[in-house]
Amino acid sequence: MNFQTFKDQLPITLSRIFLGGKRNVLEQDKIKLTQLGKLLATEFPYLIFRSGNAEGSDALFAEGVCSVDPLRFESILPYENHRKKNINPYSQSYSMDQVDLAADDDLVYYTKSKANSNLVNRYMDGHKDRNGMKAAYLFRDTMAIIGSKSIPLDPVSYAFFYIDPADPLGGGTGHTIKVCQENKIPYLTQEIWMSWV
């Protein structure tokens, strides 16, 4: 799919795009992530962009969008002060500290799995230790896609990822892709979008 085809196929209801991926970005790819953020922000001046404020992919995508219009960028944080110094002061940020999980049943449903149920339960019980905080990052990744009822925060309509081709569904990026799949949110990886920039 080329960029024009992507533009032609965008749903008219599109309002938010997620941009994220793995922390370890190949040196030769870094400029491409920044260029994609800039391209999308320039070509779609009515869209809001969102990321998870992590090092690597998230930061590079954010840099591109914010170079065009930081007012249209949202950072989703696992806790209030997560990498605050890296957030553009003109952009928006939302954290798991603002969320009422009792009112956000979808957020719990799409975050909790057999593999991480102990972590999620620990976090929901109020434990902010190392294991409990691992769940905060998973919740952050889920909220970045489906939003939150209790803040409130709208879901995204589309997502772009920079993945590890050898393990595309591994780690937090894999979790985020699975949330897209479960919610039928279309997404592209660098296999497609890297040819656009």
N, C-alpha and C positions, 0 to 999 in steps of 0.2 A: 504494500500500500504506500503510495506517495503522499506528500503533504496535501496536495489539492484534493485527492480522494478522501483523506481524513476530514478536511474542511467540509466537503460536500456531504459527508455522511453524518456529521454531527447532529445530534438531536436538538430541536429548537428549544427544548426545555433545559438545556445544559446551563448550569450556573456556577459549578465549582469543579476544579480539576485538582487531583492529588498528584504530587511529584515526590518520589522518594525511592529509596533503595539501599543497597548495602553501603557500609562505611568505607570499605576498601575499594577505591576507584583507581583503575589503571591510569598512570600518568598521562598517557596520550588521549585518554577519554575525558579528562577533567574539563577541558574547554568545551567539549560537546554538550555536557550537562548544563553548563552555564548558558551556552548558546540556545539550547532548547527552551530553557526558562524564559529567556529574552524573546525568542521567536513567538512563543505562545502568548506571552503578555502583550506583545506588540500587535499580533494578528487578531487577538480576541480581547479588545479593550473593555468588554462588558463582563468578562469572567473574573472570578475570584480563585486564587490558587492557594494550595495548602500543602504543608509538609510536617514532618515530625521533629524538626529541629535537631536532628542527629548530625554527627560529623559525616564527612564524605558526601554521598549523593544528595542528601537533604540540603546541606549547606550550599552546595554548588548550584542546585536548582533554584534555591531561594535567592542566591546572589544574582542570577539571571533575571528573575521576575522583578526583584526589588530595584534593579538598575533601570527598569522601565517605570514601575509604579508600586512602591512599597505599600500604599494604602489598600491594594488589592491582594495582600498576602496574609495568610493565617498560619501561625505556628501552633501545633498541638503538642502539649508538654505532659510528661508523666507526673511532674510536680511543679509547683509554682516558679521556682527559681532555676529550673533546668536550662543551663547554657544561656542565661538571660543576656549576657554580654554579646552574644552572637545574633541576637534578634534585632532587626532593623527597628529603630524607635518609632517609625511611622506605620509599622504593620501591626496586626492584631495578634494576640496570643490567648490561648485557652488551656487550662490545665485540669488534670484529674482531680486536683484539690477543689475545684468548683463543682464537681459532679456529685449528684445524689444518686448513688447506685441503686437505692431502693426504688427510685422512679425511672431508672434506666435499665429496664429488664432486657431490652435488645442488646445493649452494650455488654451486659453480663452473659447473655446467651451466646453471642458471637465471639466472645473472648474465651469462655471456659471450654476446655476439652478434657478428654481423659488424661492426656499427658500433663496438663498444667492445672488441674482442678485443685490440688493442694495449695499451690501458689496463689491462685485466685481466691480461694476461701480464706487463706491467711490474710491477704490484703483487705478483703471485705470485712474481716473481723477486727480490722484496725491496726494490724501489725505492720509497722513501717521499717522492719529489719531488712536484711539483705534479700531474703527469700520473698518477703511480702512486696518489696519494691520491684522485684522482677516482674510481678504481675502488673504493676503500674505502667511499665513499658508496653506490655501486651495490650492493656486497656487503651493506652495512648494510640497504639497502632490501629486498634479497632475503631476508636472514636474518630480518627483521622479520615476514615472511610464512611462510616454510617452516621456520624454526628452524635448528638446527644439530645435527649428530650428535656433533661433537667436544666441545661444551661440557658436557653436552647441553642443548638448548633445544627445547621442543615447538613445532610449527607453530600458527598461528592457525586458527580454524574459520570466521571471518567477518571482514569488513573494512568500515569506513566511511571514505569519502574526501570531502575538500573539494577540488574540481577547478576548473580554468579551463574553463568550458563551451566556449570558442572553441578550446581545444587540450587535450582531456581526456586524451590519451595522450602529452603532451609532458613532457619533463624527468624528474626522479626519481619524481614521482608517477605519471607514465605508465608508467615501468618497473615500479613496484610493482603497478599495476593489471594489467599484462601477466603478472606472476608469479602473481597471483591467477587470472587466466584460464587460464594454462597448467596450474595445479594444481587447477582446478575449485573454487576457494574463492569462495563467494558474497560479493558486496559491494554496497553502496549508495552513491550519491553524494548531494549535498545536494538534488538535484532531488526525491528521495523523503524523506530524513530531516529536512529543514529544517521540514517542516510538523508534525513531532512536538513541537517545542519553541517 
